[in-house]
Amino acid sequence: MQLTTPVKKITTSKPFCALAGVGPYAVVKANEVYEDLAVRGRRVVSKASRGAAEEFEKTAHELEDISRSAQQAQDRERETAGRTTARRRTTTSRG
């Protein structure tokens, strides 16, 4: 068994670090880790938000197209119904 393994375990233990005065270093290191995670988290949220916004915009455009098509279909139906009604009037008035 190598001596370095037990020594490494001892020197990385919390009690050793506290006795050796590593407390402030650990706080600084913890803050660095926290900031790094916070930056990564903001990037992930930003990317997800951007993706959701793009998907929302795409869906909105698709809905606009569907709405426009439906409106055009209704207009055509009204036109056809108007012509049919006009034909009936013409046919009825002749009779």
PyMOL commands that set and color helices and strands:
alter all, ss='L'
color gray80, all
select helices_A, chain A and resi 4-11+14-19+23-94
alter helices_A, ss='H'
color red, helices_A
deselect
rebuild
show_as cartoon
